[in-house]
Amino acid sequence: MSEPIPDKLSELLDAGVRVAIAEAIERHRKLGESISILKDGKIVTLTGDEIPPAKKN
């Protein structure tokens, strides 16, 4: 039987995934590559020019 993952570890993993996704989206924007997103229950493809710049923290 495996031990449950502590909440703190799952929070770290979640944060890492969010950073990786943000970096991938920003890379697509800079290279002018399109991405597909879910908006209002529909799949929408954004061109590189339509992707908003990443927010600086």
CNS distance restraints for C-alpha pairs under 8 A (distance, minus, plus):
assign (resid   5 and name CA) (resid   9 and name CA) 6.64 0.50 0.50
assign (resid   5 and name CA) (resid  10 and name CA) 6.73 0.50 0.50
assign (resid   6 and name CA) (resid  10 and name CA) 6.56 0.50 0.50
assign (resid   7 and name CA) (resid  11 and name CA) 6.14 0.50 0.50
assign (resid   8 and name CA) (resid  12 and name CA) 6.34 0.50 0.50
assign (resid   9 and name CA) (resid  13 and name CA) 6.24 0.50 0.50
assign (resid  10 and name CA) (resid  14 and name CA) 6.05 0.50 0.50
assign (resid  11 and name CA) (resid  15 and name CA) 6.15 0.50 0.50
assign (resid  12 and name CA) (resid  16 and name CA) 6.20 0.50 0.50
assign (resid  13 and name CA) (resid  17 and name CA) 6.22 0.50 0.50
assign (resid  14 and name CA) (resid  18 and name CA) 6.24 0.50 0.50
assign (resid  15 and name CA) (resid  19 and name CA) 6.28 0.50 0.50
assign (resid  16 and name CA) (resid  20 and name CA) 6.21 0.50 0.50
assign (resid  17 and name CA) (resid  21 and name CA) 6.16 0.50 0.50
assign (resid  18 and name CA) (resid  22 and name CA) 6.19 0.50 0.50
assign (resid  19 and name CA) (resid  23 and name CA) 6.14 0.50 0.50
assign (resid  20 and name CA) (resid  24 and name CA) 6.17 0.50 0.50
assign (resid  21 and name CA) (resid  25 and name CA) 6.18 0.50 0.50
assign (resid  22 and name CA) (resid  26 and name CA) 6.14 0.50 0.50
assign (resid  22 and name CA) (resid  54 and name CA) 7.30 0.50 0.50
assign (resid  23 and name CA) (resid  27 and name CA) 6.10 0.50 0.50
assign (resid  24 and name CA) (resid  28 and name CA) 6.30 0.50 0.50
assign (resid  25 and name CA) (resid  29 and name CA) 6.27 0.50 0.50
assign (resid  25 and name CA) (resid  35 and name CA) 7.62 0.50 0.50
assign (resid  25 and name CA) (resid  51 and name CA) 7.97 0.50 0.50
assign (resid  26 and name CA) (resid  30 and name CA) 6.19 0.50 0.50
assign (resid  26 and name CA) (resid  53 and name CA) 6.87 0.50 0.50
assign (resid  26 and name CA) (resid  54 and name CA) 6.28 0.50 0.50
assign (resid  27 and name CA) (resid  31 and name CA) 6.12 0.50 0.50
assign (resid  28 and name CA) (resid  32 and name CA) 5.89 0.50 0.50
assign (resid  28 and name CA) (resid  33 and name CA) 4.79 0.50 0.50
assign (resid  28 and name CA) (resid  34 and name CA) 6.58 0.50 0.50
assign (resid  28 and name CA) (resid  35 and name CA) 7.27 0.50 0.50
assign (resid  28 and name CA) (resid  48 and name CA) 6.28 0.50 0.50
assign (resid  29 and name CA) (resid  33 and name CA) 6.19 0.50 0.50
assign (resid  29 and name CA) (resid  34 and name CA) 7.54 0.50 0.50
assign (resid  29 and name CA) (resid  47 and name CA) 7.94 0.50 0.50
assign (resid  29 and name CA) (resid  48 and name CA) 4.47 0.50 0.50
assign (resid  29 and name CA) (resid  49 and name CA) 6.66 0.50 0.50
assign (resid  29 and name CA) (resid  51 and name CA) 5.79 0.50 0.50
assign (resid  29 and name CA) (resid  52 and name CA) 7.74 0.50 0.50
assign (resid  29 and name CA) (resid  53 and name CA) 7.41 0.50 0.50
assign (resid  30 and name CA) (resid  48 and name CA) 7.09 0.50 0.50
assign (resid  31 and name CA) (resid  48 and name CA) 7.04 0.50 0.50
assign (resid  32 and name CA) (resid  47 and name CA) 6.81 0.50 0.50
assign (resid  32 and name CA) (resid  48 and name CA) 3.91 0.50 0.50
assign (resid  32 and name CA) (resid  49 and name CA) 6.37 0.50 0.50
assign (resid  33 and name CA) (resid  47 and name CA) 6.24 0.50 0.50
assign (resid  33 and name CA) (resid  48 and name CA) 4.84 0.50 0.50
assign (resid  34 and name CA) (resid  45 and name CA) 6.59 0.50 0.50
assign (resid  34 and name CA) (resid  46 and name CA) 5.36 0.50 0.50
assign (resid  34 and name CA) (resid  47 and name CA) 4.17 0.50 0.50
assign (resid  34 and name CA) (resid  48 and name CA) 5.06 0.50 0.50
assign (resid  35 and name CA) (resid  45 and name CA) 5.61 0.50 0.50
assign (resid  35 and name CA) (resid  46 and name CA) 5.42 0.50 0.50
assign (resid  35 and name CA) (resid  47 and name CA) 6.67 0.50 0.50
assign (resid  35 and name CA) (resid  48 and name CA) 7.56 0.50 0.50
assign (resid  36 and name CA) (resid  43 and name CA) 6.49 0.50 0.50
assign (resid  36 and name CA) (resid  44 and name CA) 5.49 0.50 0.50
assign (resid  36 and name CA) (resid  45 and name CA) 4.16 0.50 0.50
assign (resid  36 and name CA) (resid  46 and name CA) 6.11 0.50 0.50
assign (resid  37 and name CA) (resid  43 and name CA) 5.63 0.50 0.50
assign (resid  37 and name CA) (resid  44 and name CA) 5.38 0.50 0.50
assign (resid  37 and name CA) (resid  45 and name CA) 6.31 0.50 0.50
assign (resid  37 and name CA) (resid  46 and name CA) 7.63 0.50 0.50
assign (resid  38 and name CA) (resid  42 and name CA) 5.43 0.50 0.50
assign (resid  38 and name CA) (resid  43 and name CA) 4.60 0.50 0.50
assign (resid  38 and name CA) (resid  44 and name CA) 6.11 0.50 0.50
assign (resid  39 and name CA) (resid  43 and name CA) 6.23 0.50 0.50
assign (resid  39 and name CA) (resid  44 and name CA) 6.46 0.50 0.50
assign (resid  46 and name CA) (resid  50 and name CA) 5.55 0.50 0.50
assign (resid  46 and name CA) (resid  51 and name CA) 6.31 0.50 0.50
assign (resid  47 and name CA) (resid  51 and name CA) 6.65 0.50 0.50
